[in-house]
């Protein structure tokens, strides 16, 4: 009898928490359509890049979720789009398979108080050579423009 009551209580708490997460997603992302536990931030709501980072920062504060295990490159790309450095060196998000962030995942993390994904092993270089190349490229473009203006 006690186990059944405990199971029922967990289900009610989870349903309440799931509805709270759904309400939070709708409010923060200004999403008007129906949201289910399977709704993905990336695929269904079309949230990417810094917007996911901003959302998860607010989410972690709202639901007291420890995000220290979170690795952005498994969930989204960068805002910059196509840059010359990415042609020569893959950015981190191109080195791994994307993992969707669903409402069910957000609810489960909120319930446990921490980001629960165990990421697969992957090699991400310490230095971001793609960014270094981008900076050099844009510095050269800037210098060429300055020279053209001065001449």
N, CA and C atoms as an extended XYZ file, in Angstrom:
453
Properties=species:S:1:pos:R:3:atomname:S:1:resname:S:1:resid:I:1 pbc="F F F"
N         0.825       -1.196        0.000 N   UNK     1
C         0.000        0.000        0.000 CA  UNK     1
C         0.868        1.258        0.000 C   UNK     1
N         1.919        1.284        0.796 N   UNK     2
C         2.788        2.448        0.885 CA  UNK     2
C         3.467        2.730       -0.458 C   UNK     2
N         3.946        1.663       -1.144 N   UNK     3
C         4.613        1.863       -2.429 CA  UNK     3
C         3.661        2.479       -3.444 C   UNK     3
N         2.418        2.039       -3.459 N   UNK     4
C         1.450        2.588       -4.411 CA  UNK     4
C         1.226        4.070       -4.143 C   UNK     4
N         1.078        4.439       -2.868 N   UNK     5
C         0.878        5.848       -2.521 CA  UNK     5
C         2.095        6.671       -2.944 C   UNK     5
N         3.275        6.117       -2.674 N   UNK     6
C         4.494        6.829       -3.035 CA  UNK     6
C         4.576        7.019       -4.553 C   UNK     6
N         4.226        5.986       -5.314 N   UNK     7
C         4.239        6.085       -6.768 CA  UNK     7
C         3.245        7.149       -7.230 C   UNK     7
N         2.045        7.131       -6.673 N   UNK     8
C         1.031        8.120       -7.039 CA  UNK     8
C         1.525        9.533       -6.743 C   UNK     8
N         2.141        9.718       -5.592 N   UNK     9
C         2.634       11.037       -5.210 CA  UNK     9
C         3.714       11.510       -6.187 C   UNK     9
N         4.640       10.615       -6.555 N   UNK    10
C         5.703       10.967       -7.500 CA  UNK    10
C         5.087       11.362       -8.834 C   UNK    10
N         4.086       10.663       -9.280 N   UNK    11
C         3.440       10.970      -10.548 CA  UNK    11
C         2.799       12.359      -10.503 C   UNK    11
N         2.144       12.683       -9.402 N   UNK    12
C         1.502       13.991       -9.276 CA  UNK    12
C         2.548       15.100       -9.261 C   UNK    12
N         3.617       14.901       -8.500 N   UNK    13
C         4.689       15.898       -8.459 CA  UNK    13
C         5.282       16.062       -9.853 C   UNK    13
N         5.541       14.956      -10.548 N   UNK    14
C         6.115       15.020      -11.891 CA  UNK    14
C         5.178       15.727      -12.859 C   UNK    14
N         3.887       15.460      -12.759 N   UNK    15
C         2.925       16.120      -13.648 CA  UNK    15
C         2.882       17.623      -13.366 C   UNK    15
N         2.890       17.988      -12.093 N   UNK    16
C         2.908       19.404      -11.722 CA  UNK    16
C         4.189       20.070      -12.232 C   UNK    16
N         5.311       19.390      -12.018 N   UNK    17
C         6.595       19.926      -12.456 CA  UNK    17
C         6.641       20.030      -13.970 C   UNK    17
N         6.138       19.010      -14.669 N   UNK    18
C         6.107       19.033      -16.131 CA  UNK    18
C         5.275       20.213      -16.632 C   UNK    18
N         4.130       20.454      -16.002 N   UNK    19
C         3.288       21.597      -16.392 CA  UNK    19
C         3.990       22.921      -16.090 C   UNK    19
N         4.724       22.973      -14.988 N   UNK    20
C         5.487       24.183      -14.659 CA  UNK    20
C         6.566       24.443      -15.702 C   UNK    20
N         7.235       23.388      -16.138 N   UNK    21
C         8.274       23.525      -17.168 CA  UNK    21
C         7.636       23.962      -18.486 C   UNK    21
N         6.504       23.380      -18.845 N   UNK    22
C         5.802       23.768      -20.079 CA  UNK    22
C         5.415       25.247      -20.012 C   UNK    22
N         4.866       25.675      -18.893 N   UNK    23
C         4.492       27.086      -18.738 CA  UNK    23
C         5.722       27.995      -18.841 C   UNK    23
N         6.820       27.571      -18.255 N   UNK    24
C         8.055       28.349      -18.307 CA  UNK    24
C         8.577       28.459      -19.749 C   UNK    24
N         8.575       27.347      -20.466 N   UNK    25
C         9.026       27.350      -21.868 CA  UNK    25
C         8.163       28.293      -22.693 C   UNK    25
N         6.849       28.186      -22.537 N   UNK    26
C         5.939       29.062      -23.295 CA  UNK    26
C         6.192       30.534      -22.985 C   UNK    26
N         6.368       30.839      -21.702 N   UNK    27
C         6.552       32.230      -21.288 CA  UNK    27
C         7.893       32.776      -21.777 C   UNK    27
N         8.961       32.051      -21.540 N   UNK    28
C        10.304       32.546      -21.865 CA  UNK    28
C        10.578       32.587      -23.360 C   UNK    28
N        10.020       31.636      -24.107 N   UNK    29
C        10.299       31.570      -25.540 CA  UNK    29
C         9.157       32.141      -26.386 C   UNK    29
N         8.148       32.691      -25.700 N   UNK    30
C         6.988       33.293      -26.377 CA  UNK    30
C         6.394       32.340      -27.404 C   UNK    30
N         6.195       31.094      -26.979 N   UNK    31
C         5.699       30.048      -27.867 CA  UNK    31
C         4.218       29.830      -27.605 C   UNK    31
N         3.401       29.954      -28.623 N   UNK    32
C         1.947       29.901      -28.467 CA  UNK    32
C         1.334       28.533      -28.768 C   UNK    32
N         2.056       27.677      -29.510 N   UNK    33
C         1.494       26.389      -29.906 CA  UNK    33
C         1.549       25.378      -28.763 C   UNK    33
N         0.906       24.238      -28.964 N   UNK    34
C         0.864       23.211      -27.933 CA  UNK    34
C         2.259       22.642      -27.687 C   UNK    34
N         2.566       22.410      -26.427 N   UNK    35
C         3.838       21.810      -26.037 CA  UNK    35
C         3.543       20.507      -25.311 C   UNK    35
N         4.253       19.453      -25.714 N   UNK    36
C         4.139       18.144      -25.078 CA  UNK    36
C         5.501       17.798      -24.478 C   UNK    36
N         5.586       16.726      -23.700 N   UNK    37
C         6.894       16.325      -23.176 CA  UNK    37
C         7.931       16.044      -24.276 C   UNK    37
N         7.471       15.644      -25.443 N   UNK    38
C         8.376       15.322      -26.546 CA  UNK    38
C         8.803       16.554      -27.353 C   UNK    38
N         8.237       17.720      -27.072 N   UNK    39
C         8.587       18.935      -27.808 CA  UNK    39
C        10.063       19.249      -27.608 C   UNK    39
N        10.754       19.482      -28.725 N   UNK    40
C        12.185       19.782      -28.709 CA  UNK    40
C        12.405       21.281      -28.890 C   UNK    40
N        13.288       21.846      -28.076 N   UNK    41
C        13.602       23.268      -28.220 CA  UNK    41
C        14.182       23.550      -29.602 C   UNK    41
N        15.072       22.678      -30.074 N   UNK    42
C        15.728       22.914      -31.346 CA  UNK    42
C        14.808       22.625      -32.538 C   UNK    42
N        14.236       21.426      -32.585 N   UNK    43
C        13.486       20.993      -33.768 CA  UNK    43
C        12.094       21.600      -33.866 C   UNK    43
N        11.399       21.710      -32.754 N   UNK    44
C        10.007       22.169      -32.790 CA  UNK    44
C         9.863       23.671      -32.555 C   UNK    44
N        10.580       24.196      -31.572 N   UNK    45
C        10.433       25.608      -31.220 CA  UNK    45
C        11.452       26.472      -31.981 C   UNK    45
N        12.479       25.828      -32.554 N   UNK    46
C        13.500       26.509      -33.371 CA  UNK    46
C        14.340       27.490      -32.548 C   UNK    46
N        14.847       27.026      -31.417 N   UNK    47
C        15.722       27.835      -30.573 CA  UNK    47
C        17.141       27.301      -30.758 C   UNK    47
N        18.078       28.202      -31.058 N   UNK    48
C        19.460       27.800      -31.326 CA  UNK    48
C        20.435       28.787      -30.709 C   UNK    48
N        21.711       28.395      -30.710 N   UNK    49
C        22.807       29.290      -30.358 CA  UNK    49
C        22.687       29.915      -28.985 C   UNK    49
N        22.960       31.222      -28.952 N   UNK    50
C        22.928       31.955      -27.679 CA  UNK    50
C        21.551       31.950      -27.043 C   UNK    50
N        20.506       31.822      -27.849 N   UNK    51
C        19.144       31.803      -27.294 CA  UNK    51
C        18.933       30.584      -26.393 C   UNK    51
N        19.501       29.432      -26.781 N   UNK    52
C        19.404       28.250      -25.914 CA  UNK    52
C        20.181       28.503      -24.628 C   UNK    52
N        21.361       29.078      -24.756 N   UNK    53
C        22.165       29.383      -23.565 CA  UNK    53
C        21.449       30.321      -22.613 C   UNK    53
N        20.841       31.384      -23.163 N   UNK    54
C        20.088       32.336      -22.328 CA  UNK    54
C        18.900       31.651      -21.661 C   UNK    54
N        18.178       30.844      -22.446 N   UNK    55
C        17.014       30.141      -21.901 CA  UNK    55
C        17.431       29.203      -20.772 C   UNK    55
N        18.489       28.410      -20.997 N   UNK    56
C        18.914       27.440      -19.982 CA  UNK    56
C        19.447       28.131      -18.729 C   UNK    56
N        20.017       29.297      -18.881 N   UNK    57
C        20.467       30.060      -17.714 CA  UNK    57
C        19.266       30.450      -16.844 C   UNK    57
N        18.205       30.949      -17.485 N   UNK    58
C        16.989       31.304      -16.744 CA  UNK    58
C        16.320       30.057      -16.157 C   UNK    58
N        16.288       28.982      -16.954 N   UNK    59
C        15.688       27.715      -16.518 CA  UNK    59
C        16.406       27.188      -15.272 C   UNK    59
N        17.754       27.227      -15.292 N   UNK    60
C        18.504       26.681      -14.158 CA  UNK    60
C        18.240       27.469      -12.877 C   UNK    60
N        18.037       28.777      -13.007 N   UNK    61
C        17.722       29.594      -11.827 CA  UNK    61
C        16.294       29.334      -11.359 C   UNK    61
N        15.371       29.269      -12.306 N   UNK    62
C        13.954       29.074      -11.966 CA  UNK    62
C        13.712       27.738      -11.263 C   UNK    62
N        14.379       26.664      -11.737 N   UNK    63
C        14.119       25.322      -11.216 CA  UNK    63
C        15.286       24.774      -10.375 C   UNK    63
N        16.256       25.623      -10.060 N   UNK    64
C        17.419       25.235       -9.239 CA  UNK    64
C        18.113       23.991       -9.790 C   UNK    64
N        18.498       24.072      -11.055 N   UNK    65
C        19.160       22.950      -11.719 CA  UNK    65
C        20.645       23.269      -11.855 C   UNK    65
N        21.476       22.363      -11.354 N   UNK    66
C        22.927       22.497      -11.491 CA  UNK    66
C        23.298       22.140      -12.928 C   UNK    66
N        23.811       23.125      -13.676 N   UNK    67
C        24.126       22.931      -15.088 CA  UNK    67
C        25.624       22.692      -15.324 C   UNK    67
N        26.380       22.357      -14.301 N   UNK    68
C        27.827       22.212      -14.455 CA  UNK    68
C        28.204       21.090      -15.417 C   UNK    68
N        27.342       20.134      -15.640 N   UNK    69
C        27.608       19.030      -16.563 CA  UNK    69
C        27.199       19.366      -18.005 C   UNK    69
N        26.556       20.495      -18.229 N   UNK    70
C        26.032       20.863      -19.551 CA  UNK    70
C        27.157       21.173      -20.538 C   UNK    70
N        27.073       20.592      -21.732 N   UNK    71
C        28.037       20.864      -22.809 CA  UNK    71
C        27.253       21.380      -24.004 C   UNK    71
N        27.365       22.676      -24.275 N   UNK    72
C        26.550       23.354      -25.287 CA  UNK    72
C        26.666       22.729      -26.666 C   UNK    72
N        27.842       22.290      -27.038 N   UNK    73
C        28.075       21.833      -28.407 CA  UNK    73
C        27.348       20.541      -28.757 C   UNK    73
N        26.801       19.847      -27.768 N   UNK    74
C        25.970       18.677      -28.055 CA  UNK    74
C        24.528       19.076      -28.394 C   UNK    74
N        24.174       20.344      -28.171 N   UNK    75
C        22.781       20.746      -28.307 CA  UNK    75
C        22.521       21.839      -29.337 C   UNK    75
N        23.545       22.597      -29.701 N   UNK    76
C        23.302       23.707      -30.619 CA  UNK    76
C        24.589       24.137      -31.297 C   UNK    76
N        24.424       24.845      -32.392 N   UNK    77
C        25.576       25.417      -33.077 CA  UNK    77
C        25.857       26.808      -32.550 C   UNK    77
N        26.787       27.454      -33.206 N   UNK    78
C        27.143       28.809      -32.811 CA  UNK    78
C        26.348       29.816      -33.624 C   UNK    78
N        26.286       31.018      -33.134 N   UNK    79
C        25.534       32.087      -33.788 CA  UNK    79
C        26.181       32.561      -35.082 C   UNK    79
N        27.497       32.440      -35.194 N   UNK    80
C        28.239       33.047      -36.296 CA  UNK    80
C        27.848       32.508      -37.667 C   UNK    80
N        27.332       31.305      -37.739 N   UNK    81
C        27.000       30.736      -39.040 CA  UNK    81
C        28.247       30.210      -39.721 C   UNK    81
N        28.363       30.454      -41.013 N   UNK    82
C        29.506       29.957      -41.783 CA  UNK    82
C        30.646       30.971      -41.713 C   UNK    82
N        31.773       30.531      -41.201 N   UNK    83
C        32.938       31.393      -41.101 CA  UNK    83
C        34.126       30.656      -41.716 C   UNK    83
N        35.125       31.382      -42.195 N   UNK    84
C        36.240       30.738      -42.883 CA  UNK    84
C        36.999       29.714      -42.043 C   UNK    84
N        37.121       29.954      -40.740 N   UNK    85
C        37.836       29.012      -39.879 CA  UNK    85
C        37.172       27.650      -39.810 C   UNK    85
N        35.853       27.618      -39.948 N   UNK    86
C        35.113       26.355      -39.878 CA  UNK    86
C        35.353       25.477      -41.102 C   UNK    86
N        35.848       26.083      -42.179 N   UNK    87
C        36.160       25.296      -43.372 CA  UNK    87
C        37.396       24.431      -43.112 C   UNK    87
N        38.353       24.985      -42.383 N   UNK    88
C        39.597       24.265      -42.113 CA  UNK    88
C        39.551       23.434      -40.837 C   UNK    88
N        38.867       23.946      -39.805 N   UNK    89
C        38.795       23.252      -38.520 CA  UNK    89
C        37.340       23.195      -38.067 C   UNK    89
N        36.868       21.984      -37.806 N   UNK    90
C        35.479       21.825      -37.371 CA  UNK    90
C        35.261       22.464      -36.007 C   UNK    90
N        34.178       23.261      -35.870 N   UNK    91
C        33.827       23.750      -34.534 CA  UNK    91
C        33.307       22.580      -33.687 C   UNK    91
N        33.257       22.747      -32.374 N   UNK    92
C        32.864       21.633      -31.492 CA  UNK    92
C        31.522       20.984      -31.851 C   UNK    92
N        30.529       21.793      -32.213 N   UNK    93
C        29.215       21.214      -32.498 CA  UNK    93
C        29.203       20.379      -33.777 C   UNK    93
N        30.207       20.508      -34.633 N   UNK    94
C        30.295       19.686      -35.848 CA  UNK    94
C        31.059       18.395      -35.591 C   UNK    94
N        31.591       18.236      -34.401 N   UNK    95
C        32.363       17.046      -34.041 CA  UNK    95
C        31.514       16.014      -33.293 C   UNK    95
N        30.285       16.380      -32.958 N   UNK    96
C        29.425       15.502      -32.168 CA  UNK    96
C        28.030       15.431      -32.792 C   UNK    96
N        27.262       14.427      -32.395 N   UNK    97
C        25.880       14.307      -32.839 CA  UNK    97
C        24.989       15.134      -31.910 C   UNK    97
N        24.092       15.928      -32.510 N   UNK    98
C        23.217       16.793      -31.709 CA  UNK    98
C        22.248       15.972      -30.855 C   UNK    98
N        22.087       16.397      -29.614 N   UNK    99
C        21.142       15.781      -28.682 CA  UNK    99
C        20.017       16.792      -28.449 C   UNK    99
N        18.771       16.426      -28.776 N   UNK   100
C        17.674       17.384      -28.583 CA  UNK   100
C        17.394       17.644      -27.105 C   UNK   100
N        17.011       18.877      -26.825 N   UNK   101
C        16.565       19.247      -25.483 CA  UNK   101
C        15.047       19.258      -25.519 C   UNK   101
N        14.432       18.277      -24.876 N   UNK   102
C        12.975       18.167      -24.865 CA  UNK   102
C        12.422       18.668      -23.539 C   UNK   102
N        11.131       18.913      -23.520 N   UNK   103
C        10.461       19.310      -22.282 CA  UNK   103
C        10.570       18.193      -21.246 C   UNK   103
N        10.490       16.939      -21.692 N   UNK   104
C        10.637       15.810      -20.764 CA  UNK   104
C        12.012       15.827      -20.106 C   UNK   104
N        13.060       16.121      -20.889 N   UNK   105
C        14.409       16.212      -20.339 CA  UNK   105
C        14.501       17.352      -19.333 C   UNK   105
N        13.941       18.504      -19.678 N   UNK   106
C        13.954       19.652      -18.766 CA  UNK   106
C        13.220       19.328      -17.469 C   UNK   106
N        12.095       18.632      -17.575 N   UNK   107
C        11.322       18.261      -16.381 CA  UNK   107
C        12.097       17.285      -15.505 C   UNK   107
N        12.731       16.305      -16.128 N   UNK   108
C        13.488       15.321      -15.361 CA  UNK   108
C        14.688       15.975      -14.669 C   UNK   108
N        15.350       16.882      -15.377 N   UNK   109
C        16.482       17.601      -14.768 CA  UNK   109
C        16.005       18.470      -13.609 C   UNK   109
N        14.859       19.111      -13.779 N   UNK   110
C        14.311       19.945      -12.704 CA  UNK   110
C        13.973       19.090      -11.489 C   UNK   110
N        13.454       17.899      -11.740 N   UNK   111
C        13.098       17.005      -10.644 CA  UNK   111
C        14.344       16.534       -9.886 C   UNK   111
N        15.428       16.275      -10.623 N   UNK   112
C        16.655       15.771       -9.994 CA  UNK   112
C        17.571       16.889       -9.515 C   UNK   112
N        17.335       18.110      -10.007 N   UNK   113
C        18.142       19.243       -9.560 CA  UNK   113
C        19.490       19.358      -10.239 C   UNK   113
N        19.701       18.602      -11.311 N   UNK   114
C        20.966       18.671      -12.039 CA  UNK   114
C        20.749       18.245      -13.491 C   UNK   114
N        21.679       18.662      -14.355 N   UNK   115
C        21.642       18.272      -15.767 CA  UNK   115
C        22.068       16.822      -15.833 C   UNK   115
N        21.190       15.944      -16.345 N   UNK   116
C        21.372       14.505      -16.180 CA  UNK   116
C        21.986       13.782      -17.372 C   UNK   116
N        22.311       14.484      -18.440 N   UNK   117
C        22.828       13.794      -19.624 CA  UNK   117
C        24.265       13.341      -19.391 C   UNK   117
N        24.500       12.075      -19.667 N   UNK   118
C        25.857       11.540      -19.687 CA  UNK   118
C        26.305       11.571      -21.147 C   UNK   118
N        27.151       12.514      -21.479 N   UNK   119
C        27.555       12.714      -22.860 CA  UNK   119
C        28.515       11.623      -23.308 C   UNK   119
N        28.442       11.256      -24.604 N   UNK   120
C        29.421       10.289      -25.120 CA  UNK   120
C        30.811       10.930      -25.166 C   UNK   120
N        31.826       10.107      -25.124 N   UNK   121
C        33.184       10.625      -25.197 CA  UNK   121
C        33.434       11.227      -26.570 C   UNK   121
N        34.170       12.323      -26.585 N   UNK   122
C        34.532       12.968      -27.840 CA  UNK   122
C        35.780       13.801      -27.608 C   UNK   122
N        36.457       14.106      -28.692 N   UNK   123
C        37.649       14.933      -28.579 CA  UNK   123
C        37.305       16.344      -29.030 C   UNK   123
N        37.448       17.283      -28.127 N   UNK   124
C        37.285       18.703      -28.434 CA  UNK   124
C        38.622       19.362      -28.097 C   UNK   124
N        39.306       19.935      -29.103 N   UNK   125
C        40.620       20.551      -28.832 CA  UNK   125
C        40.522       21.684      -27.810 C   UNK   125
N        41.599       21.871      -27.082 N   UNK   126
C        41.655       22.957      -26.101 CA  UNK   126
C        41.617       24.316      -26.782 C   UNK   126
N        42.299       24.441      -27.901 N   UNK   127
C        42.310       25.708      -28.650 CA  UNK   127
C        41.273       25.629      -29.751 C   UNK   127
N        40.567       26.726      -29.928 N   UNK   128
C        39.562       26.826      -30.994 CA  UNK   128
C        40.230       27.418      -32.239 C   UNK   128
N        40.863       26.567      -33.041 N   UNK   129
C        41.571       27.032      -34.228 CA  UNK   129
C        40.624       27.676      -35.228 C   UNK   129
N        39.394       27.237      -35.257 N   UNK   130
C        38.424       27.865      -36.172 CA  UNK   130
C        38.229       29.337      -35.818 C   UNK   130
N        38.172       29.654      -34.535 N   UNK   131
C        37.999       31.045      -34.099 CA  UNK   131
C        39.272       31.856      -34.344 C   UNK   131
N        40.433       31.249      -34.095 N   UNK   132
C        41.696       31.945      -34.339 CA  UNK   132
C        41.818       32.315      -35.820 C   UNK   132
N        41.485       31.379      -36.697 N   UNK   133
C        41.532       31.656      -38.148 CA  UNK   133
C        40.533       32.759      -38.505 C   UNK   133
N        39.342       32.709      -37.924 N   UNK   134
C        38.340       33.755      -38.192 CA  UNK   134
C        38.868       35.128      -37.798 C   UNK   134
N        39.475       35.217      -36.644 N   UNK   135
C        40.007       36.512      -36.180 CA  UNK   135
C        41.112       37.026      -37.102 C   UNK   135
N        41.999       36.136      -37.495 N   UNK   136
C        43.061       36.536      -38.421 CA  UNK   136
C        42.470       36.989      -39.752 C   UNK   136
N        41.507       36.235      -40.246 N   UNK   137
C        40.864       36.560      -41.523 CA  UNK   137
C        40.214       37.953      -41.465 C   UNK   137
N        39.439       38.196      -40.441 N   UNK   138
C        38.748       39.487      -40.347 CA  UNK   138
C        39.711       40.640      -40.051 C   UNK   138
N        40.799       40.361      -39.349 N   UNK   139
C        41.828       41.376      -39.140 CA  UNK   139
C        42.477       41.752      -40.478 C   UNK   139
N        42.759       40.739      -41.295 N   UNK   140
C        43.329       41.010      -42.618 CA  UNK   140
C        42.364       41.815      -43.488 C   UNK   140
N        41.097       41.462      -43.462 N   UNK   141
C        40.095       42.220      -44.229 CA  UNK   141
C        40.073       43.672      -43.749 C   UNK   141
N        40.084       43.867      -42.446 N   UNK   142
C        40.080       45.217      -41.877 CA  UNK   142
C        41.311       45.989      -42.325 C   UNK   142
N        42.490       45.366      -42.242 N   UNK   143
C        43.721       46.040      -42.648 CA  UNK   143
C        43.712       46.386      -44.135 C   UNK   143
N        43.203       45.497      -44.952 N   UNK   144
C        43.101       45.775      -46.397 CA  UNK   144
C        42.182       46.962      -46.639 C   UNK   144
N        41.060       47.007      -45.950 N   UNK   145
C        40.127       48.132      -46.104 CA  UNK   145
C        40.761       49.449      -45.654 C   UNK   145
N        41.487       49.406      -44.554 N   UNK   146
C        42.174       50.610      -44.061 CA  UNK   146
C        43.210       51.074      -45.095 C   UNK   146
N        43.963       50.132      -45.635 N   UNK   147
C        44.964       50.482      -46.661 CA  UNK   147
C        44.298       51.075      -47.902 C   UNK   147
N        43.184       50.500      -48.309 N   UNK   148
C        42.481       51.015      -49.491 CA  UNK   148
C        41.957       52.431      -49.249 C   UNK   148
N        41.508       52.700      -48.039 N   UNK   149
C        40.999       54.028      -47.714 CA  UNK   149
C        42.139       55.050      -47.669 C   UNK   149
N        43.269       54.626      -47.116 N   UNK   150
C        44.413       55.531      -46.975 CA  UNK   150
C        45.120       55.788      -48.309 C   UNK   150
N        45.043       54.869      -49.196 N   UNK   151
C        45.734       55.047      -50.482 CA  UNK   151
C        44.843       55.746      -51.423 C   UNK   151
